[in-house]
Each structure stands twice: as structure tokens, then as C-alpha cells.
Amino acid sequence: MNYSIIVPVFNRPDEVDELLQSLCEQNFKDFEVIIVEDGSQVPCEAVCRRYEDRLDLHYYYKENSGPGQSRNYGAERAKGDWLIVLDSDVVLPSGYLEAVEKSINCQLSIVNCQFDAWGGPDAAHDSFSSVQKAISYSMTSFFTTGGIRGGSSPQLGGKRGALDKFFPRSYNMGIRREVYQELGGFSKMRFGEDIDFSYRIVEAGYKTALLPDAWVWHKRRTDFRKFFRQVFNSGIARINLTKRHPGTMKFVHVLPAIFTAGTILLTVIAFLGLIIALLGLWASWPRSGQQPHCNHSILLVFFGIFVILAALSPLLLYSLVIFVHSSVKNRSLWVGLLSIPAAFVQLMGYGLGFLKAWWKRMVLKQDEFTAFEKNFYQ
């Protein structure tokens, strides 16, 4: 058997239904599916039973231990030569496994194509909600650092000149079975465990690649509150990953923190400008028996307005760029408008998590467990 598809699940039976349906429609058929229910209160067993006659499907229920340990649980029971790890909120195009098979066959005949682990890109489906499309845009756009976090393999159709080496992510990731077993699979990190695994793959001397044609539709989060929590934890994970793998911090990882600090600073300056303008208006307001100091007051008003515009103009310009680019890319003005808060949530959520973790881990010298027990281990 060529492929074992491993999917950890937590309270998402409807999404599992869509994923399994897309697996039924694959052009390439030599694969098994392993669903690992990670202590869900709303299990997907009934959904899985409906597909047993159409897929080589294995369903397991276990106590909650997080996605990484659930993937390891599935890998221990897998039979495939390649283990493919997917998130439960993805849907596969019919040519997904066909593209994987083609790339793997390519490496057998072209030395420069050889790899031991791979990842694929993601996209938003037309059926996704406008918020999901906006979140997908913010996670994949160059203007939000999403499009510059990973490089690719030029031999397999990827783009050259990336700012960072490509590291597969667990929503769409494949690895040789023997490599997975040798490295012990995913660690016990609740967030960032996929990047930790990718780092260990590379540090062990194995090769990774981006397979541009092995892409998936990825729902990600359905509202901005959940999205903020996700990226906040990702920011925390980045510092934890740096502590585990010294030297892996890149400038692109720091950009959201810089953006966050800059946005807060500009907002404070704009607020001070508003106070100055209001003081000018208050000073110019007529009072009985007093002559207003109109010249000084008007100068204060205009100075305050100037400060506000100067502080907010970079943020407004950035918002305009996001709006135009997303509107064109998604062919929707509404998605373009929603992409503005999505971009700010992504960058500032990640940035705040990054800064919090930097303070706790780097300054206060707390260990990973003590600093983030509530975030990672409950």
C-alpha cells in the first residue's frame, strides 16, 4: 500500500464528512484512511461508518491528548509506505493523490527531485463563507507575511527566491514511514508541533519539498475570535520553537510583532492628536465674559488633526492595499473588506502571542510548561 492518510479529529463530524466524501472522489485509489477521534464530545464515528464500503477506513477513539499525539497514534497503526497527515477541516480536489504520486515518481528518476517529506499549499473553496475566504487570504497573502513564510522546490514547480526554507505544515503534509518512525513522530507541543517536527526532519539530514499541485481547500477558522486565538497561540509557539531549535528565528517571524508594536504606537499617537484637537476646540468655545483665543485654538485643532492623519495614514494605506488586492484575488468587494480585519487579527494576534512568549521565556526565563500550561496542556 502506498499511502496512509491520518486525520486527528476533535468535535468536527461535519467536516470529516466533507473530507471523506472528497477522498471517495480521488482518481488515485491505493490508500487507506485512519481517523483518530481525540476524545471528542461530538464524535464522528457514525459519519465514518457511512464510508466503510467505499474507503479502506479505520476509525479509532482515544482520550484527548492533542493533535500531535493523535497523529502518532494513527501512524502506529498505519500500513502505507508514505504517511499523509491532514487536518479534519480540509477538502481534497480529485487530483490530489494523483499529484502526490506523480511527484514521488518524479523523484525516482530525477536526483534533484528527491525528498523525504513534503507539504502542499492551500486555498479557499468557492463554497466557503466570506469570513473564511478573508481568513484564508490573510493566511496566504504576501502582504500579511503568509505568502513568504515558506520556500519551495524549483524542480517540482515551486518559485525561487523565497525568504525562508520550506517546512511542511500538518494540515497537508506527507513523510516517509521509516523517517516518521525514526524521528518518533510529533512532540507533545499542542501548537507548533508540526513545525517542530519539520525542523527535526531537516536537522536529521532529510530533504523536504513543496508540491505545488498537491493543494487542498482549507476552511481554517469560521470567525475572527477563533482565528485570533489560533494565531495568538502560533505566536507563542514561535518563541517555544526558537528555544527548542536555536537559530531558526527569521526576520519574517518577527515582522508581526513589529507590526503590532507599530500599530499600537500609531494608535496612541492618533489618540494624543485627538486630545490636542479637542483641547483646541474647547479653548475656542465661547464663554460668557471671556474672549476666546481663536488663533491659538485653531492652530491646536489643525495640529491635532495633522497628528491624527499622520499617525493613521500608514494603517489606512495598508488597509487599502489589502482591500484592493483581496477584492481582485477573490473577485468580491465584501471579501476584500473583510480581509482588512482578518489581516489585522492575524498580524496582531500572532504579534501579541509572540511578545507575550518573548517576555515569559526570554526575559522571565520560564520553561515551556510553566509559562503556557493553560494554552498548551489543557
TAZIZI-V5418 format. One record per pair of residues at least 6 apart in sequence whose ideal C-beta (glycine too) atoms are under 7 Angstrom apart, sorted by the first residue. I is the first residue (numbers start at 0). J is the second residue. D is the distance in whole Angstrom. If there is no record, write none. Layout:
# TAZIZI-V5418
i j d
I J D
I J D
This chain:
# TAZIZI-V5418
i j d
0 29 6
0 31 6
0 78 5
0 79 5
1 29 5
1 30 7
1 79 6
1 80 6
1 81 6
2 29 7
2 30 4
2 79 5
2 81 5
2 83 6
2 96 7
3 31 5
3 33 6
3 77 4
3 78 6
3 79 3
3 82 5
3 83 7
4 30 6
4 31 7
4 32 5
4 33 7
4 83 5
4 85 6
5 33 5
5 35 7
5 70 5
5 73 4
5 74 6
5 77 6
5 82 6
5 83 7
5 84 5
6 18 7
6 34 5
6 35 7
6 85 5
6 87 5
7 35 5
7 37 5
7 66 5
7 69 4
7 70 6
8 15 6
8 34 6
8 35 7
8 36 5
8 37 6
8 39 6
8 43 6
8 87 5
9 37 5
9 39 5
10 39 5
10 40 6
10 41 5
11 43 7
11 87 5
11 88 7
12 41 6
12 42 7
12 43 4
12 46 5
14 87 5
14 88 5
14 218 7
15 34 7
15 43 4
15 46 5
15 87 5
16 46 5
17 90 5
18 87 6
18 89 6
18 90 6
19 50 5
19 54 7
21 90 5
21 91 4
22 32 6
22 54 6
22 91 6
23 50 7
23 53 5
23 54 6
24 93 5
25 91 7
25 93 6
25 95 7
25 96 5
26 93 6
26 94 6
26 97 5
27 96 4
27 97 5
27 100 5
30 79 7
30 96 6
31 55 4
31 57 7
31 78 6
31 79 6
32 54 5
32 55 7
32 56 5
33 57 5
33 73 4
33 76 6
33 77 6
34 43 7
34 47 6
34 56 7
34 58 5
35 59 5
35 61 7
35 69 4
35 72 5
35 73 5
36 42 5
36 43 6
36 44 7
36 59 7
36 60 4
36 61 7
37 61 7
37 63 5
37 64 7
37 66 7
37 69 4
38 61 7
38 62 5
38 63 3
42 60 7
44 58 6
47 56 6
47 58 4
50 56 6
57 76 7
59 72 7
61 69 7
61 72 6
65 189 5
66 169 7
67 185 3
67 186 6
67 187 7
67 188 6
67 192 4
68 185 7
68 187 7
70 84 6
70 184 7
70 185 5
71 184 4
71 185 6
74 82 6
74 179 6
74 184 6
77 176 7
79 176 6
80 176 6
81 173 5
81 175 6
81 176 7
82 173 7
82 174 6
82 176 6
82 179 5
83 173 5
84 169 5
84 172 5
85 170 7
85 171 6
86 169 7
86 170 4
88 217 7
88 218 4
88 219 7
89 170 6
89 171 7
89 215 4
89 216 6
89 217 5
90 124 6
90 215 7
90 216 4
91 215 6
95 213 6
95 215 7
98 210 7
98 212 4
98 213 5
99 173 7
99 210 6
99 213 5
102 155 6
102 210 5
102 213 7
105 112 5
106 112 4
106 113 5
106 114 6
109 154 7
111 154 5
112 154 5
112 155 6
113 206 6
114 206 5
114 207 6
114 208 4
115 174 7
115 175 5
115 178 5
115 200 7
115 205 4
115 206 5
116 167 6
116 173 7
116 174 4
116 178 7
116 200 5
116 205 6
116 207 5
117 167 6
117 173 5
117 207 7
117 208 5
117 209 7
117 210 5
118 165 7
118 167 3
118 168 6
118 171 6
118 172 5
118 209 6
119 171 4
119 210 5
119 213 4
119 214 5
119 215 6
120 211 6
120 214 5
121 139 7
121 170 7
121 171 6
121 214 6
121 215 5
121 217 4
122 214 6
122 216 6
123 131 6
123 132 5
123 135 4
123 216 7
124 216 4
127 218 6
128 221 7
129 333 5
129 334 5
129 337 6
130 221 7
130 222 6
130 337 6
131 218 6
131 219 7
131 221 6
132 329 6
132 334 5
133 334 5
133 337 4
133 338 4
133 341 4
134 219 5
134 220 6
134 226 5
134 341 5
135 217 7
135 219 6
136 325 5
136 328 7
136 329 7
136 338 5
136 341 7
137 143 5
137 145 6
137 338 6
137 341 4
137 342 5
137 345 4
138 145 5
138 219 6
138 345 7
139 145 5
139 146 6
140 146 5
140 324 7
141 147 6
142 320 6
142 321 6
142 324 6
143 342 5
143 345 6
143 346 6
144 251 6
144 254 5
144 255 7
147 161 7
147 162 5
147 251 6
148 163 6
148 251 6
149 161 7
149 163 6
149 165 4
149 166 6
149 209 7
150 161 3
150 163 6
150 164 5
150 165 4
151 157 2
151 158 6
151 161 6
151 165 5
151 209 4
151 211 7
152 208 4
152 209 6
153 159 5
155 208 6
155 209 7
155 210 6
155 211 7
156 211 5
156 212 7
157 209 5
157 211 6
162 251 5
163 249 5
163 251 6
165 207 6
165 209 5
166 194 6
166 197 4
166 198 7
166 207 7
167 197 5
167 207 6
168 193 5
169 193 4
170 217 6
171 215 5
172 193 7
178 200 7
178 205 6
182 199 5
182 200 7
182 203 6
185 192 5
185 196 5
186 192 5
186 195 5
188 195 6
188 236 7
188 239 7
188 375 7
189 375 4
189 376 7
190 232 4
190 233 6
190 235 7
190 236 4
190 375 6
191 233 7
191 236 3
191 239 6
191 240 5
194 240 6
195 240 6
195 243 6
197 207 7
198 244 5
198 247 6
200 207 6
201 207 6
220 226 4
220 229 6
223 340 6
223 341 7
223 344 5
226 344 6
227 344 5
227 348 4
230 344 7
230 345 5
230 348 4
230 349 4
231 348 5
231 349 7
231 351 6
231 352 4
232 352 6
232 374 6
233 349 6
233 352 7
234 255 7
234 348 7
234 349 4
234 350 6
234 351 7
234 352 3
234 353 4
234 356 7
235 352 4
235 355 7
235 356 4
235 371 6
235 374 6
237 252 5
237 353 6
238 353 6
238 356 4
238 357 5
238 360 5
239 356 7
239 360 7
239 367 5
240 247 6
241 247 6
241 248 5
242 360 6
242 367 7
255 346 5
255 349 4
255 350 4
255 353 6
256 350 4
256 353 5
256 354 5
258 346 5
258 350 6
259 346 7
259 347 5
259 350 3
259 351 6
259 354 7
262 314 6
262 347 6
265 310 5
265 311 7
265 313 7
265 314 6
268 306 6
268 310 4
269 307 5
269 310 4
269 311 5
271 306 7
272 303 5
272 306 3
272 307 4
272 310 6
273 303 7
273 307 6
275 299 6
275 302 6
275 303 4
275 306 6
276 300 5
276 303 3
276 304 6
278 299 6
279 296 5
279 297 7
279 299 3
279 300 4
279 303 6
280 300 6
282 291 7
282 292 6
282 296 4
282 299 7
283 291 5
283 293 6
283 296 3
283 297 7
284 291 7
285 291 6
318 339 5
321 338 5
321 339 5
321 342 5
322 335 5
322 336 6
322 338 7
322 339 6
325 334 6
325 335 4
325 338 4
326 332 5
326 334 7
326 335 3
329 335 7
359 365 5
359 370 4
360 370 6
368 376 7
